[in-house]
Amino acid sequence: MIHQFKNNGYHIVMDVNSGSIHVVDACAYDVLPRVEKHFQAGQTDRQQVARSVAEEWEGVCPYDAAEVSEAVEEILTLADAGQLFTEDIYESYVGDFKNRPTVVKALCLHIAHDCNLACRYCFAEEGEYHGRRALMSLEVGKKALDFLVANSGSRVNLEVDFFGGEPLLNWQVVKDLVAYGRSLEEANHKKFRFTLTTNGVLLDDEVQEFVNREMANVVLSIDGRKEVHDRMRPFRGGQGSYERIVPRFRKLAESRNQTDYYVRGTFTHHNLDFSRDVEHLADLGFEQISVEPVVAEPSEDYALREEDVPQLLEEYDRLAADLLRRRREGKGVNFFHFMIDLDGGPCVAKRMAGCGSGTEYLAVTPWGDLYPCHQFVGKEEFLMGNVYEGITRGDIRDEFKGCNVYAKEKCRDCFAKFYCSGGCAANSYNFSGRINGAYEIGCELQKKRVECAIMIKAALADPVQNEPGGEADPQEA
């Protein structure tokens, strides 16, 4: 499968199955789909293919014979090297993947089903998750960590995210559970990687010191510009929270040397110019940024709509160009959705099935119930068991084990499938009624993000463009 696209002046060709990326000139870009047709038909004689390609052009070929011949030679050489027109070798792994033993490697602990903000788009309904407000007890938290250790097989590295609501409303239990986790490590040959997601309202020096000592990563919730943030993330009395949290987040980011954290925002129909919010966060000094599309019922005034998509795609292009400029000026920022590894990347299983929700990754409610992930919490049809009895609904786990890019009709022929791994199962369920369905708007945005990420990689690998004063035409790279 081949995907071709143009971005920021670059002509880019992806060989989806091999993962090879090629930056080509205009002639090779236009010639390639014609050569592919001959290659698939078993016609690989360079000269004959070049003549046929030139003859097949409607009207007059826009390139001279030498250009076409050179392009054909380069394309077929790459094909011979297994970097173009490659076959899909991964689908045969699906059976083995579905039948492999299930081990749990990560838990999302809902340490608090309560919150001190009233974010308008919150899928957790101000922390209640379709139920009652509650704080996780230390006993339930310990049982959750025991469950994780007992169900992790031979895996050494385990992950636990303290989530909410707002976890800092139950701060003492967070600290006590970290201590308990550490006490389990040596005897069980495990290593816990703790993370925290917070709105920052209760963030202070004591929290910062503990987080910097014990948390491998911290997610700080902020939507961007003050007016954008305060509109969607107010206190329950309606007052904005931007002024309260920004100084605390900047201090924490600096205390972590601008690593091992993310400021994480959500954009909605009300700020379709979300690239401005990313730029605002970068201008505040944050170097690790994630701003993601809201997922909401279409009836909500802030929900994204199909007619918003063209502007959103342009925003990603604009953002990619701005982040590339910052990188070249020595002011680089990592934007989560543009981070892509073209050299190695995740393993085959991760490429096919993504986050592992419902199998390797589970969410735990304050009273110990187990769900496939935090976005399924409160949907009783997805209640899988509890930390006392373990998984009691193996059928739900097995359904999620079968969730992969080959089980999703819209993923099979999508060029981005090995980068998004089929997308979010919760979003698919919410918008299609099936975890193997699709969220159409999310798919369109994801495909654009992949293209932008690859363009940035191509631009940073361009030796002329990255020289001081370099102004070469990127189309000729």
TIMARLO-543139 format. One record per residue (C-alpha): residue in one letter; z, y, x. Coordinates in pm, whole numbers, padded with zeros to 5 digits, always signed. Example, Ala and Ser with C-alpha at 12.3 -4.5 7.8 and 13.67 -1.06 7.14 Angstrom:
a+00780-00450+01230s+00714-00106+01367
//
This chain:
m+00000+00000+00000i-00101+00342+00133h+00035+00678+00023q-00128+01001+00135f+00002+01353+00084k-00022+01704+00223n+00286+01912+00289n+00338+02236+00478g-00008+02205+00636y+00033+01845+00752h-00192+01557+00643i+00041+01256+00624v-00038+00889+00568m+00231+00631+00486d+00181+00259+00518v+00449+00163+00268n+00503-00201+00363s+00529-00154+00740g+00705+00183+00723s+00450+00337+00960i+00392+00711+00926h+00080+00883+01063v-00003+01252+01091v-00382+01281+01091d-00655+01544+01084a-00851+01633+00772c-01140+01399+00853a-00921+01090+00900y-00725+01183+00587d-01039+01190+00374v-01203+00890+00541l-00902+00659+00519p-00919+00552+00149r-01289+00472+00195v-01214+00261+00502e-00935+00084+00314k-01185-00037+00055h-01402-00194+00327f-01099-00338+00509q-00975-00507+00193a-01323-00657+00150g-01307-00803+00502q-01555-00556+00652t-01419-00453+00992d-01730-00383+01203r-01659-00028+01319q-02015+00098+01329q-02115-00056+00998v-01806+00078+00823a-01869+00426+00966r-02228+00425+00841s-02122+00300+00498v-01847+00560+00466a-02087+00843+00550e-02347+00711+00305e-02094+00671+00023w-02001+01039+00022e-02135+01209-00285g-02389+01463-00170v-02357+01566+00195c-02081+01423+00413p-01852+01713+00511y-01802+01570+00860d-02052+01489+01131a-02126+01130+01228a-01918+01145+01546e-01608+01262+01356v-01644+00989+01095s-01702+00722+01360e-01394+00832+01557a-01180+00835+01243v-01296+00486+01142e-01223+00356+01492e-00869+00498+01490i-00794+00373+01138l-00911+00017+01201t-00731+00008+01537l-00408+00097+01355a-00483-00170+01096d-00530-00430+01370a-00193-00323+01513g-00018-00383+01178q+00038-00013+01108l-00205+00033+00818f-00309-00173+00514t-00023-00420+00569e+00090-00684+00320d+00423-00683+00139i+00642-00942+00312y+00963-00847+00135e+00919-00976-00218s+00964-01332-00096y+01320-01239+00007v+01425-01153-00348g+01526-01509-00437d+01742-01545-00128f+01891-01202-00188k+01993-01286-00546n+02145-01619-00441r+02345-01497-00144p+02727-01509-00172t+02875-01191-00316v+03130-01005-00109v+03291-00677-00206k+03274-00416+00069a+03363-00090-00110l+03585+00040-00390c+03584+00373-00568l+03947+00426-00664h+03986+00651-00966i+04313+00778-00836a+04331+01041-01112h+04173+01046-01457d+04268+01409-01482c+04134+01735-01342n+04233+02098-01296l+03879+02223-01359a+03658+02201-01669c+03314+02146-01518r+03056+02165-01796y+02837+01881-01668c+03116+01640-01575f+03022+01285-01675a+03393+01205-01652e+03479+01448-01936e+03727+01651-01729g+03849+01330-01569e+03920+01130-01885y+03617+00895-01867h+03593+00839-02243g+03961+00744-02253r+04303+00883-02177r+04430+01099-01894a+04613+00891-01637l+04715+00876-01271m+04683+00553-01074s+05019+00405-00978l+05091+00288-00625e+05123-00067-00758v+04772-00067-00907g+04632+00091-00592k+04788-00177-00372k+04648-00450-00597a+04307-00290-00562l+04325-00297-00183d+04450-00656-00194f+04155-00744-00419l+03915-00581-00173v+04055-00770+00124a+04055-01101-00065n+03696-01061-00186s+03538-00919+00130g+03471-01252+00299s+03420-01219+00674r+03320-00855+00650v+03540-00643+00878n+03458-00285+00776l+03568-00191+00424e+03525+00138+00242v+03755+00308-00009d+03676+00640-00178f+03954+00833-00349f+03786+00975-00657g+03868+01139-00987g+03900+01358-01185e+04070+01532-00900p+04240+01301-00645l+04470+01572-00512l+04655+01565-00845n+04787+01227-00726w+04817+01314-00360q+05133+01118-00272v+04975+00795-00397v+04662+00869-00190k+04878+00899+00122d+05079+00590+00039l+04765+00383-00019v+04617+00491+00312a+04936+00375+00480y+04925+00046+00290g+04561-00007+00385r+04641+00050+00750s+04919-00209+00724l+04666-00467+00606e+04412-00416+00883e+04539-00611+01183a+04670-00918+00999n+04349-00954+00796h+04102-00852+01067k+03982-00560+00856k+03917-00191+00915f+03939+00057+00629r+03714+00361+00612f+03871+00605+00369t+03690+00898+00206l+03796+01168-00037t+03607+01367-00302t+03779+01691-00405n+03716+02016-00589g+03935+02196-00335v+04169+02374-00573l+04477+02205-00421l+04342+02185-00067d+04599+02324+00179d+04700+02284+00543e+04901+01967+00480v+04610+01803+00298q+04368+01916+00568e+04580+01772+00848f+04608+01435+00675v+04240+01426+00582n+04134+01503+00937r+04354+01225+01068e+04274+00954+00814m+03952+01025+00623a+03619+00923+00773n+03436+01156+00535v+03520+01425+00280v+03306+01541-00011l+03371+01901-00117s+03238+01999-00458i+03064+02338-00474d+02740+02428-00649g+02619+02716-00434r+02601+03086-00524k+02911+03231-00689e+02745+03296-01025v+02597+02946-01032h+02920+02775-00930d+03146+02970-01163r+02919+02912-01462m+02944+02535-01433r+03277+02478-01253p+03541+02701-01413f+03911+02649-01461r+04012+02542-01809g+04088+02901-01893g+03730+02997-01813q+03797+03169-01480g+03562+03089-01194s+03678+02870-00905y+03438+02990-00632e+03669+03245-00469r+03954+02995-00467i+03773+02714-00290v+03521+02871-00049p+03773+02983+00218r+03943+02641+00203f+03614+02453+00237r+03497+02669+00528k+03826+02614+00706l+03811+02237+00653a+03450+02215+00770e+03530+02404+01088s+03840+02192+01148r+03613+01883+01141n+03368+02046+01385q+03105+02064+01111t+03075+01684+01093d+03202+01402+00871y+03196+01599+00547y+02954+01719+00280v+02959+02016+00052r+02814+01860-00258g+02662+02058-00543t+02477+01996-00867f+02181+02199-00990t+02092+02232-01358h+01835+02393-01587h+02022+02720-01530n+01948+02730-01156l+01606+02577-01111d+01581+02792-00796f+01838+02561-00638s+01691+02604-00290r+01866+02943-00295d+02196+02764-00344v+02135+02538-00045e+02043+02843+00161h+02359+03018+00040l+02574+02726+00150a+02397+02719+00487d+02453+03093+00527l+02824+03037+00462g+02822+02817+00773f+02815+02470+00619e+02601+02226+00816q+02632+01915+00596i+02493+01986+00250s+02400+01786-00058v+02279+01954-00377e+02164+01709-00642p+02003+01721-00987v+02230+01707-01289v+02206+01400-01509a+02280+01493-01868e+02191+01423-02228p+01870+01608-02322s+02061+01794-02594e+02270+01980-02336d+02149+02334-02257y+02189+02269-01884a+01996+01939-01881l+01678+01917-01676r+01357+01890-01877e+01014+01753-01804e+00871+02105-01800d+01116+02194-01521v+00971+01935-01282p+00681+02141-01136q+00918+02422-01035l+01169+02175-00894l+00901+02013-00678e+00805+02355-00544e+01171+02425-00472y+01197+02112-00257d+00887+02220-00062r+01033+02566-00017l+01368+02423+00092a+01204+02187+00342a+01018+02477+00503d+01336+02685+00523l+01542+02403+00676l+01264+02340+00928r+01270+02708+01024r+01647+02697+01069r+01619+02388+01287r+01362+02553+01513e+01588+02859+01542g+01878+02641+01655k+02061+02672+01322g+02003+02321+01197v+02148+02200+00868n+02157+01840+00744f+02044+01824+00383f+02147+01483+00251h+01829+01407+00057f+01605+01496+00350m+01784+01266+00594i+01556+00971+00666d+01541+00714+00946l+01183+00624+01035d+01276+00418+01341g+01522+00167+01198g+01672+00251+00865p+01875+00021+00641c+01839-00356+00631v+01597-00534+00398a+01866-00602+00136k+01963-00234+00127r+01599-00128+00099m+01547-00357-00198a+01869-00310-00394g+02034+00015-00285c+02404+00091-00323g+02521-00255-00429s+02686-00136-00750g+02829-00420-00956t+02827-00656-00659e+02934-00509-00324y+03062-00183-00468l+03302-00150-00764a+03504+00122-00933v+03873+00083-01023t+04036+00274-01310p+04396+00403-01294w+04514+00093-01478g+04316-00150-01261d+04002-00227-01459l+03686-00303-01261y+03347-00149-01339p+03012-00165-01155c+03048+00196-01034h+03215+00524-01125q+02936+00622-01366f+02988+00310-01576v+03362+00361-01617g+03456+00384-01985k+03151+00190-02103e+03333-00119-02226e+03020-00336-02219f+03038-00309-01839l+03407-00395-01798m+03394-00668-01531g+03760-00762-01492n+04067-00615-01325v+04247-00612-00993y+04501-00868-01113e+04262-01137-01239g+03954-01042-01040i+03600-01061-01179t+03613-01220-01523r+03258-01125-01627g+03040-01296-01370d+02741-01242-01597i+02763-00866-01541r+02780-00917-01166d+02481-01151-01181e+02283-00895-01381f+02344-00638-01108k+02256-00891-00838g+01914-00908-01000c+01871-00531-00984n+01608-00455-00718v+01276-00280-00667y+01078-00589-00765a+01268-00631-01091k+01184-00274-01191e+00832-00243-01326k+00798+00123-01228c+00920+00057-00873r+00687-00223-00770d+00390+00002-00698c+00582+00315-00598f+00545+00439-00241a+00909+00551-00229k+01062+00218-00330f+01194+00127+00015y+01350+00472+00055c+01524+00511-00281s+01580+00134-00326g+01512+00159-00697g+01733+00456-00766c+02060+00473-00955a+02134+00187-01196a+02357+00412-01408n+02086+00674-01448s+01837+00402-01536y+02073+00263-01799n+02157+00602-01946f+01792+00702-01991s+01618+00370-02056g+01894+00144-02187r+01843-00101-01898i+01976-00105-01544n+01629-00219-01437g+01466+00069-01622a+01381+00410-01481y+01486+00774-01510e+01146+00944-01499i+01258+01292-01390g+01479+01145-01121c+01187+00938-00992e+00960+01241-00960l+01224+01436-00770q+01303+01143-00543k+00937+01099-00448k+00911+01466-00355r+01230+01444-00146v+01086+01151+00050e+00767+01345+00118c+00961+01651+00234a+01185+01443+00459i+00883+01282+00624m+00712+01618+00668i+01017+01753+00849k+01015+01453+01082a+00645+01507+01149a+00692+01877+01216l+00984+01821+01453a+00775+01569+01646d+00491+01822+01687p+00517+01933+02053v+00310+02249+02009q+00476+02375+01694n+00818+02332+01852e+00742+02524+02168p+00858+02887+02170g+00574+03084+02017g+00378+02768+01930e+00129+02836+01655a-00109+02539+01656d-00269+02437+01329p-00051+02150+01203q-00355+01994+01036e-00485+01911+01381a-00157+01752+01500
//
